[in-house]
Amino acid sequence: MSSNYQQKRKVVRIILISLSLIIPFVKINGNSLLRFDIGELILYLFGYPIPIKNFFFVLLATLFVTFLFVTMTLVYGRIWCGWLCPQSVSMEVTAFVDKLKKGQLAKKGINLVWLWFISFVVALDMVFYFVDPYKFFNSLIFKGYIHPVTLGFIVVLTILVFLDLYLVRYRFCATICPYSMIQSVLYDDHTLAVYMIPETKDKCINCLACVKVCSTGIDIRKGLNSACINCAKCIDACQKVMEKWGGRSLFAYLFGPNNNPNLSRPTVLISGAVTLVFLIVTVVSALNIKSYSVEFMTNPKFYPRYTADEAVNGFQLMLENLGAKEKSFRIELASQLPVKIEPDKVFVVGSKEKIVENVFIKFPREIAEKNQLINLTVFIIDEKGSKIEKKITFRKPFAKRNGVVK
């Protein structure tokens, strides 16, 4: 009975392609499920906005994914390449390219047009992970306008994708793919790969079915090859031949030539432990990221001054709401000295809105005259009671003329 890995790969491809096309259009709480907005310099992850100043989180997440890949490669080899990689998925979808040199000219032309269309869709889908597709289509349909930079990226990416699908194809996997080079270093005698079952070597009838269907053009019978992407085509091809003789495929997924999985080997344990550490750190960092940014700084246009019996310093409160819902904030000062803050109110910031408010801090004149500098702690508190702490300095006015420092 056929193992039918190719049917399973087809199902996986359909799922992956559907997800890649749908994800840019999915929104959670008004934000994209997954997108790095070039204009806003914000990464949207599961609908949560992460501004560029919090990109330490992206670094942590990248390290987590990197070590996860290392661990998965140590155990499962190049399963990613044969089943999940966008390059190999694209090659399977455009398998008709391999037949372009055959057949009538009209058929070649139709296939090339179809390939250009697929390249355009892939390029557009890639752009939608950086540009809001709803804004893109709204501008295109109702204004007839596409930003020149966006249009340029679509055109360039379409050409590059077409050249990749038409000329490069699986050569990328077998030669310049960096993951291929890395996996050749990580492989050991316990890593999952496609092997010729040792005890069945004598049953090979040299039909070359495995060689003919190989995506990267290798002869897997000669042993493990770094160009093998674990697509299992050789397993299915051999199965079809051997069924005629009442046998089974001479190839299989094995954990090393002796099919000896060993998850407790040092390389897997170390890589797995590092992966777990980065996962924990990444999750903790994500939980501490806020969907808004706050700045509280000295107002450069307002000099410290005396007004009546008070000394006044001017500051600017900058609030940016990156979320999809309205947020409110209030200010508290931590000081044992008598101090006032104006305006003493709740600041409301709408979705995707940024405001700058002038804030004044006042001390009694006699206190200001005795202190050149007064260090203060300011708390900006959101509607949920979450606090952001800012350190500021209140400066003594040096001199005044008509109430204004000169």
Disulfide bonds with the S-S distance in Angstrom:
none
